[in-house]
């Protein structure tokens, strides 16, 4: 996958194997997609967690979860604590 920040067009996700667009997130919905400097500046992908951070120069950071990634959507719950074995008689 390729994640691209494209200003007023938002963050775009492309499948490199099929060379097709898989999805997008519009950080600047007030815009009309024309050439200007509003909107998404950059994307930062964290593959282990499936999170994608998109920076927008006007609206700040967006933390997104890529539901199509192979990473688990949430970490597994912690194991319950184990008790020490009782003393031997």
N, C-alpha and C positions, 0 to 999 in steps of 0.2 A: 504494500500500500504506500501511496504517496500522499502526504498531507501538505496542502499549499494554502498560504495566506494570500488573498487577492483583494486587498483593500475593500471597496464597497461591494464587491461580489462575495465577500465572506471567506470562510475556510472551506476548502474543497477537498474531497477525499477521492483518490483515483486508484483503481485496481490496475497494477502494472501488467499483470498477465493478460488481461483482456483489453487494456488501454481504454477503459471506460470510466466515467464518473460514477462513483458509488453513493455519494451523498455530499451534503454541505451543511454548514451552520452559518446563518446570516447574523453577524455581529452588528450590522448597521442597517436595520430594517427600514429606517426612514429614507434611505438613499434609493436612487433609481438604477444603480449599477453602472452609472457613467464614470468616466475617468475623473477621479478626484482622490484626495489623500485621506478620506475618512474610512474607517473600518478596520479590518484585520491587518495587523502588522506582521505577525509571526505565529508559528505553531511549534509546540514542543511536545514530543511524543514520549510517553513512558510505557514501553511495551510490556514490562513485567506486570503492571497494574491495569493496563488497558485504558489509562487516562491520557487525555489530550488537552493541553492548555493552549488557549488561543488568546493572544494579546491584541487588544483594540486600543488605539491611541486616544479615543474619546471616552470609552466606556469601561476600560480596565481589563481585568483578566476573566476569562470564562474557563471553568474546569469542566470538561466533558468526559463521558465514559463511552468508549467505542464498544458497543454491544456486539459488534461483529468480530471482534478480535478473539484470539484463542486464549487470552489471559482470563483468569477467573474474575468474575465481576466483583466479588467481595472476598476478603481473606477468610480462610476457614476459622471457626471459633477455636479459642484456646482449649487445650486438653484440661480436664479437671485435675486438681492437685492430687497427688498420690500420698497416702498415709504411710508412715514407716511401719514395717512389720512389728507385731507385738513382741515383747521380749520373750525369750525362751525360758521355760521353768527350770 
